[in-house]
Amino acid sequence: MAAIPTDSDSAAASGSSLAGVAYFSMEIGLDTAIPTYSGGLGVLAGDTLRSAADLGIPMIGVTLLYRKGYFRQSISIAGQQAEHPVEWAPEGALDRMDAKVSIEIEGRDVTIGCWRFTITGATGRSVPVFLLDSDLEENCDADRALTHYLYGGDDRYRLCQEAILGIAGQKILAALGHGGIEVYHMNEGHSSLLGLSLLEDQIESRRGKRPTKADLATIRDRCVFTTHTPVPAGHDRFHRSLVERVLGKPRTDLLAASRLLEGDALNMTKLAFECSRYANGVAKIHQTVSQRMFPGYRVHGVTNGIHPVTWAAPAMSDLFDRHIPEWRKDSIYLRYASNIPADEIIAAHQKSKLALIRTVRDRTGEVLDEETFTIGFARRATPYKRGDVLFQNLDRLRWITRHVGRFQLVFGGKAHPRDEGGKGTIRDVHEAARALEGLVKIVYLENYEMDLGRILTSGSDLWLNSPEKTREASGTSGMKAALNGVPSLSVLDGWWLEGHVEGVTGWSAANYRGALDDRASVAHALYDKLERVVLPLFYERRNGYAAVMRGAISLNGSFFNTQRMVRQYVYHAYERR
């Protein structure tokens, strides 16, 4: 197989002379039918590769093949989440490749194969994604299961998977004939054992036995790193005893000799920093937070985005095609959505809203009202995202809906199987739905995934976000909503610090007590904005609300997209200047 496909037009389109970029991510959202993602990290990775294909960037994706996925969610009437394995057949969605490699795990040789998914961009150029698979007849049953579950199992299972991603992933690219890799991009610390694999190759290439500073400098020159996690507990750390058990003593000693261990632990994020010449956070505020967390390293900022063609609802895509035909190939043209008439934006959005209402009816039997103001909230259910903060004062919600304007709420999102706090949030939403029954319709949709995400973010009238400040690294659901003309009402954190223009792209969850971030203060700010600003604008001055919808598209949609993001990666991270 040849090296990464390139052509002269690709370089011209992107302004890049790159030989090739390999993008490693523990999860990549390729398609709803391919359960190789759990949430925002994976969807971002998929959008990154889709935009690379649009721009003709010579890129390859590497991830794992999860035969049992993350999990299929079911929720009882009481709001109790249950998890079930996902059933899918890779044979129907992917191409099996012949290449195989072997890596040592727990003293055993484990054979790793791979599958290929091809992403085709707006101009016909393509980006291959290789999905690593240990479920092969050469392996024992336990090793065959190593790539079955995304984020499943214990620390030992996680470290085995990260060894497969970083070490086997690097080796299988060579086996596939992709020898022209100029830059390795580690998307989060899960893939940082890639640096160890490259270091081993570097030492072997000069027939050495011990690592030198020059070896490490060579590795750093080839690697870049994106960190996504703004809290220390979210960064993988493995005790040296487990590292020795999984990777073996020689590799553990190499890590120690290279000063890549942190005392008696392997910190995967610090390993990625040590092995990279460039590192970035995923929003300007996240850059600052990450710099405080890792003061010994320089952290840059490249704010996340979304892939507009993937996330625009059909009605909105048709609207853009009529008014801004260039938007599919160059997302910056969405800036000209400022010229689209308000009545056309309202009409297109109403089609998306009806699609959401049909989806809710088909999935739950609940019937939403198409004329009632609809608020959407969907993301991973975990305590810091505060999905239940709106229900701090149910009497206030009752007063608002009786005296200002009716509203209905649609929720979605999975809690990690071991996140009892997140599961509690789902129960709290269901409890609020029972308490407000007959006055405020509240629906919680199971199995929030890519297709449902597109329907929910485009069909809501308002997108709600209420994370604890500095804990939303970036967030992308609000970007998807904005692209579809759905303004946000959000805590000023993550991307919204950059995308928020009060009354122009949406609204902040802040008032005279906006500096406070406790649940009661945030809830009070949300109630105030709904009561005094948002609902009156929607019900009394619909064209005024449409102007905010148009501002969300033209200001947020034209900037918070992965075409802009990938161009920034090429200029700042990939190309040496």
C-alpha positions in Angstrom: 0.0 0.0 0.0 1.2 3.4 -0.8 1.8 6.2 1.7 -1.0 8.5 2.6 -2.8 9.6 -0.6 -1.9 13.1 -1.6 -2.1 15.2 -4.7 -1.0 18.6 -5.9 -4.5 20.0 -5.4 -4.5 18.9 -1.8 -1.5 20.9 -1.0 -2.9 23.9 -2.9 -6.2 23.7 -1.1 -4.8 23.6 2.3 -1.6 25.6 1.8 0.3 22.7 3.3 3.3 20.7 2.2 2.8 18.0 4.9 3.9 14.5 4.0 1.3 13.0 6.4 -0.3 13.2 9.8 -1.4 10.2 11.9 -4.2 11.1 14.3 -4.5 8.8 17.3 -7.7 8.8 19.4 -9.2 6.3 21.9 -12.6 7.0 20.3 -13.6 8.3 16.9 -17.3 9.0 16.0 -17.6 7.8 12.4 -21.3 7.0 12.1 -24.2 6.2 14.5 -24.1 2.6 13.3 -20.4 2.2 14.3 -20.3 2.5 18.1 -16.7 3.5 18.4 -17.3 6.7 20.5 -19.0 7.6 23.8 -19.4 11.4 23.5 -17.7 14.7 22.7 -14.1 13.5 22.4 -15.0 10.9 19.8 -17.3 13.1 17.9 -14.7 15.8 17.8 -12.2 13.3 16.5 -14.6 12.2 13.7 -15.3 15.8 12.8 -11.6 16.6 12.7 -11.0 13.8 10.2 -14.0 14.8 8.1 -12.6 18.3 7.8 -9.2 17.0 7.0 -10.8 15.2 4.1 -12.6 18.4 3.0 -9.4 20.3 3.0 -7.2 17.6 1.4 -5.0 17.3 4.4 -3.0 14.1 4.2 -4.2 12.5 7.4 -4.9 9.0 8.8 -7.0 8.2 11.8 -6.1 5.4 14.3 -8.5 4.0 17.0 -9.8 0.7 18.4 -12.6 -1.5 17.1 -15.1 -1.8 19.9 -17.2 -4.9 19.0 -19.5 -4.3 22.0 -19.3 -0.5 21.8 -19.7 1.8 24.8 -23.1 0.6 25.9 -26.8 0.8 24.9 -28.7 2.7 27.4 -32.2 2.0 28.8 -34.0 4.1 31.4 -36.8 2.9 33.6 -39.9 5.0 34.4 -38.2 6.0 37.7 -35.1 7.2 35.8 -32.8 4.3 36.6 -30.2 3.8 33.9 -29.3 0.3 32.8 -26.4 -0.6 30.4 -26.5 -3.3 27.7 -23.8 -4.4 25.2 -24.1 -3.0 21.7 -24.7 -5.5 18.9 -23.2 -4.6 15.5 -21.3 -6.3 12.7 -18.1 -4.6 11.6 -18.2 -6.7 8.4 -21.1 -4.7 7.2 -19.6 -1.3 7.8 -15.8 -1.6 7.5 -13.1 -3.2 5.2 -10.9 -5.8 6.9 -7.2 -5.3 6.2 -4.6 -8.1 5.8 -2.0 -6.4 8.0 -1.3 -7.8 11.5 1.3 -7.0 14.2 2.2 -8.5 17.5 2.8 -6.8 20.8 3.7 -8.1 24.2 1.0 -7.7 26.8 1.5 -9.3 30.3 4.3 -11.5 28.8 2.1 -12.8 26.0 2.3 -12.1 22.3 -1.0 -10.6 21.3 -1.8 -10.3 17.6 -3.6 -7.1 16.5 -5.4 -6.8 13.1 -7.3 -3.8 11.8 -10.2 -2.6 9.7 -10.6 0.5 7.6 -13.2 3.1 7.3 -12.9 5.7 4.5 -14.0 9.3 5.0 -14.7 11.1 1.8 -14.6 14.9 1.9 -16.6 17.6 0.1 -14.1 17.7 -2.8 -13.9 13.9 -3.1 -10.6 13.5 -1.3 -10.4 10.8 1.4 -9.0 10.1 4.8 -8.6 6.5 6.0 -9.3 5.5 9.6 -7.8 2.2 10.9 -9.6 0.5 13.7 -7.4 -2.0 15.8 -8.9 -5.4 16.6 -7.6 -8.0 19.0 -10.5 -10.4 18.5 -8.5 -12.8 16.3 -8.2 -16.6 16.4 -4.5 -16.3 17.2 -5.3 -14.9 20.6 -6.7 -16.4 23.8 -10.3 -15.5 24.9 -9.1 -12.8 27.4 -6.9 -11.1 24.8 -9.6 -11.3 22.1 -11.8 -9.3 24.5 -9.3 -6.5 25.0 -10.8 -4.3 22.2 -14.4 -5.2 22.9 -15.5 -2.4 25.3 -14.9 1.4 25.1 -13.9 2.6 28.6 -14.9 -0.8 30.1 -13.2 -2.8 32.8 -10.5 -1.8 35.3 -7.2 0.0 35.2 -5.5 -3.1 33.8 -8.0 -3.4 31.0 -7.6 0.4 30.2 -3.8 0.1 30.2 -3.9 -2.9 27.8 -6.1 -0.9 25.5 -3.8 2.1 25.6 -0.9 -0.1 24.8 -2.8 -1.5 21.8 -3.7 2.0 20.6 -0.2 3.6 21.0 2.2 0.8 20.4 0.3 -1.6 18.0 -1.2 1.5 16.3 2.2 2.9 15.5 3.4 -0.5 14.3 0.4 -1.3 12.1 0.8 1.9 10.1 4.2 0.7 9.1 2.8 -2.8 8.3 0.1 -1.1 6.1 2.8 0.7 4.2 2.1 4.1 5.6 5.7 5.1 6.1 5.4 8.7 5.2 4.2 9.9 8.6 5.6 13.3 9.4 3.5 14.2 12.4 1.8 12.0 15.1 -1.1 13.7 16.8 -2.1 12.3 20.1 -5.7 13.3 20.8 -5.8 13.1 24.6 -3.3 11.1 26.8 -4.8 7.7 26.0 -2.5 7.3 23.0 0.7 8.5 24.6 2.4 5.1 24.6 2.9 6.0 20.9 5.8 8.0 22.2 7.3 5.0 23.9 6.9 2.9 20.7 8.6 5.6 18.6 11.4 5.9 21.2 12.0 2.1 20.9 12.3 2.4 17.1 14.6 5.4 17.4 17.0 3.6 19.8 16.9 0.5 17.6 17.6 2.6 14.4 21.0 3.6 15.9 21.6 0.1 17.4 21.7 1.6 20.9 20.7 0.2 24.2 19.9 3.2 26.3 17.9 6.4 25.5 19.7 9.6 25.0 18.5 13.3 25.1 18.9 13.3 21.3 16.6 10.3 21.0 13.9 12.1 23.0 14.4 15.2 21.0 13.9 13.3 17.8 10.6 11.8 19.2 9.4 15.2 20.3 10.0 16.7 16.9 7.5 14.2 15.4 4.7 14.4 18.0 2.0 16.9 19.0 -0.6 16.6 21.7 -4.1 17.8 22.5 -5.3 17.7 26.1 -9.1 17.8 26.7 -9.5 17.2 30.5 -9.6 20.2 32.9 -9.6 18.2 36.1 -6.8 16.2 37.6 -8.9 13.1 38.2 -9.7 12.8 34.5 -6.0 12.1 33.6 -5.0 8.4 33.5 -2.3 7.4 36.0 -1.1 3.8 36.4 1.1 2.5 39.2 4.5 1.2 38.2 3.6 -2.3 39.3 0.7 -2.4 36.9 2.9 -0.9 34.1 5.5 -3.7 34.7 2.8 -6.3 34.6 1.2 -5.1 31.4 4.1 -3.7 29.4 6.9 -5.8 30.9 10.0 -4.8 32.8 12.2 -3.8 29.8 9.6 -1.2 28.7 9.0 0.0 32.2 12.8 0.4 32.7 13.0 2.3 29.4 10.3 4.7 30.7 12.2 5.1 33.9 15.6 5.6 32.2 14.0 8.2 29.9 12.5 10.0 33.0 9.0 9.4 31.7 7.7 8.0 35.0 6.3 10.2 37.7 7.7 8.6 40.8 6.0 5.2 41.0 3.3 6.1 38.5 2.9 6.5 34.7 1.0 9.7 34.1 -0.3 9.4 30.5 -0.9 13.1 30.1 2.6 14.0 31.3 4.0 11.2 29.0 2.3 12.9 26.1 3.6 16.3 27.1 7.2 14.9 27.4 7.0 13.3 24.0 5.5 16.3 22.1 7.0 19.5 20.7 3.6 21.2 20.7 0.6 20.8 23.0 -2.8 22.6 23.2 -6.0 22.9 25.1 -9.3 23.0 23.4 -10.5 26.5 24.2 -8.9 29.7 25.5 -10.1 29.2 29.0 -9.0 25.5 28.9 -5.6 26.7 27.7 -5.3 28.7 30.9 -6.6 25.9 33.1 -4.3 23.4 31.6 -1.3 25.7 31.9 -2.0 25.9 35.7 -2.4 22.1 35.9 0.9 21.5 34.0 3.1 24.5 34.7 6.3 22.8 33.5 5.0 22.7 29.9 3.8 25.3 27.4 0.1 24.9 26.5 -1.3 26.6 23.4 -5.0 27.1 22.7 -6.9 25.8 19.6 -10.6 26.0 20.2 -12.7 23.0 19.1 -15.2 23.1 16.4 -17.8 20.9 14.6 -18.1 19.7 11.0 -21.0 21.8 9.6 -22.0 19.4 6.8 -22.4 16.6 9.3 -24.4 18.6 11.9 -26.6 20.8 9.8 -30.2 19.5 9.7 -31.7 18.8 6.3 -33.8 21.9 6.3 -31.0 24.1 7.3 -28.6 22.5 4.8 -31.2 23.3 2.0 -31.4 26.9 3.3 -27.6 27.2 3.2 -27.4 25.6 -0.3 -29.8 28.2 -1.6 -28.2 31.3 -0.1 -24.5 30.3 0.5 -23.6 27.4 -1.9 -19.9 27.7 -1.0 -20.5 26.6 2.7 -19.9 22.9 2.2 -16.4 23.4 1.0 -15.5 26.4 3.0 -17.3 26.9 6.3 -16.2 30.5 6.7 -18.9 31.4 4.1 -21.5 30.8 6.8 -20.6 34.3 7.9 -23.0 35.4 5.1 -26.0 33.8 6.8 -26.4 37.4 8.1 -28.1 38.1 4.8 -30.7 35.3 5.0 -34.2 36.7 5.6 -35.6 36.0 9.1 -38.8 34.3 7.8 -36.7 31.7 5.9 -34.7 30.9 9.0 -37.8 30.5 11.1 -39.4 28.3 8.4 -36.3 26.0 8.1 -36.0 25.8 11.9 -39.7 24.8 12.2 -39.1 21.8 10.0 -36.2 20.8 12.2 -38.4 21.2 15.3 -41.1 19.0 13.8 -38.5 16.3 13.1 -37.6 16.5 16.8 -41.2 16.2 17.8 -41.7 13.2 15.6 -38.6 11.6 17.1 -39.8 12.1 20.6 -43.2 10.6 19.8 -41.6 7.6 18.0 -39.2 6.9 20.8 -41.3 7.7 23.9 -44.9 8.0 22.9 -44.9 11.6 24.4 -46.4 14.3 22.2 -44.7 17.7 22.3 -46.4 20.9 21.1 -44.9 22.4 18.0 -45.8 26.0 19.1 -44.4 25.7 22.6 -40.9 27.0 23.3 -38.6 23.9 23.4 -35.4 23.8 25.5 -32.8 21.2 24.7 -30.1 19.8 27.1 -28.0 16.8 26.1 -24.5 15.7 27.0 -22.8 13.1 29.2 -24.6 12.8 32.4 -22.2 13.6 35.2 -22.5 15.9 38.2 -20.3 18.7 37.1 -22.4 19.3 34.0 -25.4 20.0 36.3 -28.1 18.7 34.1 -30.6 19.1 36.9 -29.7 22.7 37.9 -32.8 24.1 36.3 -35.0 22.3 38.8 -33.6 24.0 41.9 -36.9 25.9 42.3 -39.9 24.2 40.8 -42.3 26.9 42.0 -40.4 29.5 40.0 -40.7 27.3 36.9 -44.4 26.9 37.5 -44.8 30.7 37.9 -42.8 31.4 34.7 -44.8 29.0 32.6 -48.2 30.3 33.9 -47.4 34.0 33.7 -44.7 34.5 31.0 -44.8 31.7 28.5 -45.1 27.9 28.2 -42.0 25.8 27.6 -41.1 22.1 27.3 -37.7 20.4 27.8 -36.0 17.6 26.0 -33.0 15.9 27.7 -30.5 13.2 26.6 -27.2 11.8 27.7 -25.6 8.7 29.1 -23.9 8.3 32.5 -20.8 6.2 32.7 -21.7 2.8 34.3 -19.7 3.6 37.4 -20.8 7.2 37.7 -23.4 7.1 40.4 -23.6 10.8 40.5 -24.4 11.0 36.8 -27.1 8.3 37.2 -28.5 10.4 40.0 -28.8 13.4 37.7 -30.9 11.3 35.3 -33.2 10.2 38.2 -33.5 13.9 39.3 -34.7 14.9 35.9 -37.3 12.2 35.9 -38.4 13.2 39.4 -38.8 16.8 38.2 -40.8 15.6 35.2 -43.3 13.9 37.6 -43.5 17.0 39.9 -44.2 19.3 36.9 -46.5 16.9 35.1 -49.4 18.7 33.4 -47.7 22.0 33.4 -44.2 21.5 31.9 -43.5 18.6 29.6 -40.1 17.0 30.3 -38.8 14.2 28.1 -35.5 12.2 28.6 -34.4 10.4 25.4 -32.4 7.2 25.7 -29.2 6.4 23.7 -28.0 9.9 22.9 -25.8 9.3 19.8 -24.9 11.1 16.6 -28.2 11.0 14.7 -30.2 11.9 17.8 -27.7 14.6 18.5 -28.3 16.2 15.1 -32.1 16.1 15.6 -32.0 17.5 19.2 -29.5 20.3 18.6 -31.3 21.5 15.5 -34.9 21.0 16.7 -34.7 22.8 20.0 -35.5 26.5 20.2 -32.9 27.1 22.9 -29.8 25.1 23.9 -29.1 25.0 27.7 -25.7 24.4 29.3 -24.9 24.8 32.9 -21.5 23.3 33.8 -19.4 24.2 36.9 -17.1 26.9 35.7 -13.7 25.9 34.3 -14.8 22.3 34.1 -16.2 22.5 30.6 -13.0 22.2 28.6 -14.7 23.3 25.4 -18.1 21.7 24.7 -19.4 21.2 21.2 -23.1 20.6 21.5 -23.8 24.3 21.7 -21.8 24.8 18.5 -24.0 22.2 16.7 -27.1 24.1 18.0 -25.7 27.5 16.8 -25.0 26.2 13.4 -28.7 25.3 13.1 -29.8 28.7 14.3 -30.5 27.6 17.9 -29.1 30.1 20.4 -27.5 29.1 23.7 -28.4 30.0 27.3 -25.2 29.0 29.0 -22.8 29.4 31.8 -19.8 31.4 30.6 -17.3 28.6 30.3 -15.5 26.6 27.6 -16.2 27.7 24.0 -19.1 29.9 25.1 -16.7 32.4 26.6 -15.5 33.0 23.1 -18.8 32.5 21.2 -21.1 34.5 23.5 -22.3 37.9 22.5 -25.2 38.9 24.7 -28.5 39.1 22.8 -26.7 38.5 19.5 -25.6 34.8 19.5 -27.5 33.9 22.7 -27.4 34.6 26.4 -25.2 34.1 29.4 -26.5 32.4 32.6 -25.3 35.5 34.6 -27.0 38.4 36.4 -26.1 40.6 39.3 -24.9 37.5 41.1 -23.2 36.1 38.0 -19.8 35.8 39.6 -21.2 33.1 41.9 -21.2 29.6 40.5 -23.2 27.7 43.2 -26.2 25.8 42.0 -28.7 28.3 43.5 -27.1 31.3 41.9 -26.9 29.6 38.5 -30.5 28.5 38.7 -31.6 32.0 39.7 -29.7 33.5 36.7 -31.4 31.0 34.3 -34.8 31.8 35.6 -34.2 35.5 35.3 -33.1 35.2 31.7 -36.0 32.9 30.7 -38.5 35.1 32.4 -37.3 38.6 31.5 -35.5 38.1 28.2 -35.8 34.9 26.3 -39.4 33.8 26.5 -40.8 37.4 25.9 -38.6 37.7 22.9 -39.7 34.3 21.5 -43.4 34.8 22.0 -43.8 38.6 21.5 -41.1 39.5 18.9 -40.4 36.4 16.8 -38.4 38.3 14.2 -36.2 39.6 17.1 -35.7 36.0 18.2 -34.9 35.1 14.6 -32.2 37.8 14.5 -30.5 36.0 17.4 -30.8 32.7 15.5 -29.2 34.3 12.5 -26.4 35.8 14.7 -25.7 32.3 16.1 -25.2 30.9 12.6 -23.2 33.8 11.1 -20.9 34.5 14.1 -20.7 31.1 15.8 -21.2 28.7 12.8 -18.7 30.4 10.6 -15.9 30.2 13.3 -16.6 27.2 15.6 -16.0 24.6 13.0 -13.4 22.0 12.4 -12.3 23.4 9.1 -11.0 26.4 10.9 -9.6 24.2 13.7 -7.8 21.9 11.3 -6.3 24.8 9.5 -5.0 26.1 12.8 -3.5 22.7 13.6 -1.7 22.7 10.3 -0.3 26.1 10.7 0.6 26.0 14.4 1.2 22.4 15.2 1.9 20.3 12.2 4.1 22.5 10.0 7.5 23.5 11.5 8.0 27.3 11.4 
